[in-house]
Amino acid sequence: MQISSVRNPVADLRGLGIENVTNVYYQLSPEQLAEQTVARKQGVYADTGALAVNTGVYTGRSPKDKFIVKDNITTGTVNWNDFNLPISEENFDRLYSRITRYFSGKDVWVRDCYACADQDYRVNIKVITELPWSSLFAYNMFLRPSEDELDEMHTDWTVIQAPGCLADPATDGTRQQNFSVVNFTRKIILIGGSAYTGEIKKGIFTILNYELPQNKNVLSMHCSANMGDDGDTAIFFGLSGTGKTTLSADPARKLIGDDEHGWTATGVFNFEGGCYAKCIDLSEEKEPQIFHAVREGALLENIKFFPGTHTVNYTDCSITENTRVSYPLPYIENAMEPAIGGIPKNIFFLTCDAYGVLPPVSRLSPGQAMYQFISGYTAKVAGTEAGITEPKSTFSACFGAPFMPLHPAQYAQMLGERMRKYDVNVWLINTGWTGGAYGTGSRMKLSYTRAMITAALNGSLDKATFHPHPVFGFAIPDHCDGVPSDILDPRNTWEDKAAYDRQVKDLAGQFIRNFEKYAGASAPEILDAAPKI
């Protein structure tokens, strides 16, 4: 057996039941992992030096195949639903036995890392994979301990990922052959049948979203965050495609992180040590910081090159719309180190409204903010998913429902308490369509969106006069520096005003119907913030 390490991880593997492996590669550098990937013909180098791989059948998460073990700890605490799916302890044991046996006679990569930049909340993670580039992803995305720290580290959670290990749905209790299973009692995450690396990071996000709010009074959030020179922190909530990563990567502000954070009594901290950015249509002009992060050590997933070159064609979505790149947080020039900011002064809810009816910027009351937070609205447009030919609404509670094991009202209550205590401004930003729905109107210019956010951050937007939206009640500014005033009220941008009125009432109805399942656990202030038809 070959062991590539100053520290011997074999005993750790044996303790987990992983034995008789061929080679153990422990804590390899990004350069070594990339070289192994290319040598094994599992990936190639882009001309920037980044490693490019294909994740196979799964190019995104598979939320219907993600399970939580239902046991004494989770039975009465997890909000069981269509994405917090239960699996028995017996089925977990079968899958655990299957995946540990699978490594026999194979190479294995082991990495010790941790989550949570605030050391008071640190969670140590051992990531075990069957592919070198999966270990590179773990290096990029989690926090990296020093050599001295490694000697003293204990493991809080273990992730075992084996894309080649397939479940037997008939006996293992899964829906199909791929699976992602979280066991809060044994503190183990199993991932099989899928090489999509996002399952690793979202597995850890799920456990933090369960443990930190209940045990540490930390509000866990699916958001990006940055900080200005004067220490003012801003956080950006939003589902995929709304601009969360793009808008937080602001050259004029320090990046705290692009996806996962906790809010404590003293401030905001990043859960991760890297960024996992969508790179469809990436350009140096629009997103220079992300564009220049695609270099040696970065991991590109499911991209295509221009023919005859190793130059990435970021507009090519023939494999998936969900092309991704992971890279360490310090690849962003103005990243915070450590990735900890102060108490937020501004919160931005980002939505890509493909119906073109929501204002490009509006201020929310605390009740409206909690209502919108629980709703978690955005709209997908034609072409982003098979079968979508017109705008399609998506409501994802807390802007990240598949990763939130607790009831959405618990997270919303914590958010509301913090908003009031610290007098935080909450803004709704529509990065979607104006002047009509998708196909008729046009996408909001990124330069306008950035100007709106800048005006909110520097306080100039507070000085504007506001008027309420007649249906949703949001406070719409009459003026915003750097933005044409005629686009601030969405109804003004529609040529057919009656069509706008019909569309906004239709969307309001969707909000109301979606919220029915949360009404019983919501305070009157939140219920009063529903749109009025």
N, C-alpha and C positions, 0 to 999 in steps of 0.2 A: 504494500500500500504506500502510495506517495502522499505526503502531507506537506502542503505549502503554507507554512505558518511559523512564527516564533512561539505561538501558543497552540497547544494540542486540543482541537475541538472534538476528537474522536469520542472521548468519554461523554461529552454532552450529547452527541448523537446516539450513543448506546443507551444513555439514560432515557432517551425518547423512543427507543425501540428501533432505531435505524442502524442496521448492522450489515456487515459484509459488503460495504461499498468499495468501489474500485479505487477512486482518488477523492481526497477531501481537499478542497481549495478554500482556505480561510482568509478572509479580510484582504482579498486581492485588490490591487490598485485599479482605477479606471482604465489605465493603459493596458494592464495585463488582461482584464476582462474583455476589452474590445479586441485585443489580439487573439484571444481564445475564440471569440465569437466568429471572427473572420476566418481563422484557421479551420474551424469546424463547419465553414460554409453556412453559417446561420445568419450572417449579416455582411454588409459591405460598408466601406467608408464613403461618406459624401465628400465633395471637394473642399468643404470647410474643415474636415477632420472629424465631424460628428459620425457616430455609428448609426447606420440605418438598418432596421429589422422589420420583419413582417410577423404580426402576432397570430396569423393563421385564421381559423374559422371565426374567432371572436375578435372584433376590432373595437369593442366597447364592453361596458359592464353588462352583466346578465342578471338584472334585479330579481327576476322570477326564479332564479336558481341560487339565491342567497338565503341561508337559513341561520337561525339562532337556536341553540339547544334549549329546549324547554325543560327546566329543572327547578329545584327548590329556590334558586336565586332569581330566576327570570320569570317564573309563572305569573306572579302578581305585579311585576314591575314593567315588563316590556309591553308596549302598545301593539298587540298582535293585529296584523292587517295584511294587505296584499303584498307588502314588501318586507315586513317583519314576520317571516314565515317560520313556524315552529318545526323542529325535528327532534326526534326522541334521543335520549342518551344512548340507547341501544344502537340506533342507526349511526350516531356519531362514532361509537366504538368500532363499528364495522368499517366505516370509512377511514378511521384512523389506522386500523390494522391494514387496510388495503393500501393506503398511501405510504406507510412506513415500509411495508414489504416491497413496494414498488421500487424503492431505491437500491435494493440488493443487486450487486453486480454493476452499479452505475456510478458515474461521477456525481459529486454533490458539492454545491457551493454554499458556504456558511458565512453570514455577516452579522456582527454585533453592532447595533446602532441604537438610537433612542428617539423618542418624540417629546415635544414640549421644550421650547427654548427657555422658559422660566424653570430654573432648576428645582423650585419648590414642588413642581408638578411633573417632574421627569418620569417617563415610562421607558424602561429598557426593553429592547426588542431583539430577538434572535430570528433572522430570516434565513430559511433553508430552501434552496431552489435546485432544480435540475438543469438550469440553463445559465451560462455565465452572464448574459445580458440582463437577466432578471435580477442578478446580484448587483449589476451596475445601476439598475433602476433604484434599488434599495439604497445604494451609496448616494445617489443624487437626491433622493426624496426625503430621506430621514437625516437626523442630525448625526454627526460623525464624531465618535469619541476619540480622544487622544490615545497614544500608545500607553501612557501611564494609567489612564482611566480603564483601559481594557483589563488590566490585571486585577482591578477591584470590582468589576461589573458583575452584577447578578442579573438574571433574566426575569423580567416581569411577564412578558408575553412572547409566545413563539408563533411564527408564521411558517407554515410548510406549504410550498407551492410546487406542484408537479403537473405541468400541462399534459403530459403523456399518460397520467393516471386517470382512468375513466371509471365512473361509478356504474353500478348495475341498478337501474331504477327499481327493478322488481324486488330487489332484496335490500337496497340501501336507503329507501325512502326518499329518493331525489326525484325531480321531475324528468331529468334527462341525464346524459352522461357527465356533463360539467357540473361543478358544485363549488360553493364557497360557504363554509360553515364556521360560525363563531361559537365557542364554548366558554362562557364566563366563569364557570366553576374551575375548569382545568386551565384556563387562560391560554387557549390554543386556537389559532385560525387555520383551517385547512382549505386549500384552493387546488382543485383538480380539473383537468379537462379543458382549461383555458389558459393561454399564454398572455392574455391582455394584462399588462402590468398594473393598470388602474385598480384591479381587484385587490392588490396588495395594500395600496395606500388607503383605499376606502374601507378595507377591513379594519385597519387601525383607527381610522376616523370614527367608525361605528362604535368601537369599544370606548374611545374617549368621550363620545357623545352620550354614552350610557353612564360611565363611571364619574366623570368630572362634575356634572351638575348635581348628582345625588350625593357624592362623597366629599366633594371639595368646594361646593357652592361656586363653581366656575361655569359661566355660560359658554357652552361650546357652540361655535358658529361656522357655517359654510360661507365664508366671506374672504375677501382680500382686504389688506390694510396697508396704509402708508402714513408717513408723518412728515410734517413741514419743519422748516428750520427753527421755528419758535416752539416746537414740541407738540403742536396740535395734531392729534391722531384722527384719521378718518377710516371708516370701514365701509366696504362695498359688498352688499348681498346680491346674489343673482344666480340664476341657473345657467347652464352651459349655453354659450352663444350670445349672452347679453352684454358682454364686455367687461366682466369682472377682472380678468387678468390684464387686459389691454389698458383699462382706465386706471388701475392701481400702479402700473409701471409708468410713472410720471417722472421725467428727468428732473423736474423741479422739486421733487419730494423723495424722501427715503422710503424704500420698499421694506415693509415688515414681512409680508408674505402674500401669496396670490390665491389661497384657497381655504385654509383651515386655521382657525384661531380660537383662543380662549379669552374671556373677559373676566378679570379678577377684581378685587377691591382696589388694586393699584394701577391696573392698566390692561393692555392687550398683548398677548404673546402668540407667536407662530407655533403651530404644532409640528411643522415640517422643517427640513433643511434644504428644500429645493422647490422648484416650480415645475408644473406639469401643464404646459400651455398648449391650447389648440393652435395648430399652425396652418389651417386651411386659409388660403389667400394672404398668408403672412407676407409683409413687404417691409423693406427698410424705411420707406417713407412714412408708413402709418404706425409701425411698431418697432422703432429702431433698437430698443433695448432687447426685446425678445429676439429680433432678427440676428443681432450680433452675439446672442447667447448660444446660437446653434453652431458650436465649434467643438474642438477636441474635448471629449469627456461627456458631451451631450448625447442623448439617445433619441433618435427619430423613429417613430412608429408609423408604418403603413403609408409612407409617402411614395411618390414616383419621381424618377429623374427625367429630365429632358432627354430625348432619344440620343444615344451615342455619347452621353456625358454622365458625370456623377454630380451634376448640378440639380438641386431639388426644384421640382416644378410645384410650387405651393398651391397653384390653382387646380391641380389634378386631384379630383376626388373619386377616381375610378375604383379605388379599393374601399374607401370610406370617406364620409364628410368629417369623421372624427380623427383626422390625422393629428398626431401629438408629438411634442418634444419635451423631454425631462432634462433638467440641468440643475446644478447646485445653486443655491440662492446667491452666493458671492459672484456668480456670472453676471448678475445685474450690478452695474457699476456703483450705484448708490444704495445698495442693500444695507439694512440695519444689521449690526453685529454687536451684541446678540440681538436676535429678532424680537425685541420687546419695545412696545410703545406705551404712551400714557393713556389716560381715560379719553375715549373718543369725544370729540366736540361735534362731529357731523357723521351721520349715518346715511348712506345712499342705498336705496332699493332699486336695482336695475331690472328693467323688463324690456324685452323686445316685442312690442305690441304690433303684430303683423296686421291687425285690423285698422291701425292708424287712428285710434280714437282717444288714446290717453295723452295728456300733455307731455311735452318733452322735458319739462321740469315743473315740479309742484312741491309745496311744503305740506307735511302731514301732521295732524294732531296726534297725541299719544294713542288715542283710541283707533284712529285711522291706521297708524303705524302698526299696531298689534294686529288689526284686521288684515292688513296687507301682508304682514309677516306670516301669519297663519295660512293665508291664501297661497302665497308664493307663486304669483302668476307670471307666465310668459306665453308667447305663441310661436309655434313652429311654422315655417313657410314651406310652400310647395317645393319638392325636390330634395329636402333634407332627409326624408325617410321614405321608404317604399310605400306607395299607396296614398301619400299626402298630395292632393292636387289643389288645395286651398288652405288658407290659414287654419291652424288647429290649436286650440287653447291647451295649455298645460298648467295644472295647479299642483305645486309640489310644496307641501307645508314646510315652513321655515327655510325655504329655498334650498331644500336638500332632504326631502322626505325619505328616500331610500336608505339614508345613513343615520336616521334619527330613531333610536329604539324606544324612547320615551314618548308620552303623549305630547303633541305639538303645543298644547296649552301650557305645559310646564316650561318649555323654552320661552314661549311668548310672555309668560308672567315674569320670568327673570329679566327679559329684555325690557319690559315695561317698567319694572322697578328701577333699573339702571337709567333708563331714559329720564325718569322723573327726578331721581336723586342727583343726577349730574346735569340736568337741563340740556339735554342733547337735541340738536336740530336733526330732523329726519326728512329726507328728500326722496321723492319718487322720480326716477330718471327713465324716460322712454327712449331707448336706443333703436327703436324699430321704425315704423313708417309714419309719414306725415302726408297730408294732402289726399288721402285715400288709403285703402287697404293695399296689401301686397298685390302687385299686378296693375294697379292704377296709380297709387301714390309713389313716393320715393323714400328711400332710406334716409334717416336723419344723418346729417353730415357729422363725422367724428369730430371735426374742428368745433362745431357748435356744441356738441355734448361736452367736450373738454372745457369750453368757455363757460358753460353753465356750472360745471363742477368747480371750476376756479372761482367763479363769482360766489358760490356758496361757501367755499373754503376761506376766501379773503374777507367775507362779511358784507360785500357790496350788495349781494342779493337780499340781505335782510332789510336794506333800506328801500327796496321797491314797494310799490303798492300792490296789493293782491286782491283777486276776486275769486269766489268759489266756483268750482265746476258744478254745473246744475244737477248732475246725476251722481257723481262720485264724491263731491264735496271737497276735493283737494283745493288748496289755495294756490292759484295760478298767478305768477308775477306778471305785471304789465310791462316790465322792462328788465333786460338782463344784458350786461356789458358783453359785447362781442357777438350778440345773437340778434338777427332781425326780429323786431317786435311782432311782426305779422305771423310768425310761426309759433308763438308762445301759447296761443289759444288754439287747440287743434281744430275746432269747428270752423275757424276763419280760413283754414288752409284747404277746406273741401269746397269744390265748385258746387256740388249738389248738397246743400245744407240738410235737406230732408233725408238724404241717404246717410249722412253723418248721424242724424238723430236716431234713425232706425238701427244703425250699427252699434251706437253706444248703448242703447237700451238692450240690444241682444247680448252684448258683452256683460252688462250689469246683471242680467238674468243668469248668466253662467256663473258669475261670482256668487250670487245669492244661493243658487242650487248647490254649488260646491261647498258652501259654508254650512249647510244644514247639518252635516255630520259632526261639526265642531261646536254647534250652538249650545248644546247642553253643558259644556265645560267652559264656556266663555262668559266673562263679566258683562253687565249691561252696557258699559262704556264701549266695549268692543262690538257688541251687537248693534249699537246705535250708529256705528261707523260704516255699516253696510250701504251700498249705493241705493239711491232712492229712484225708483222708476215711476 
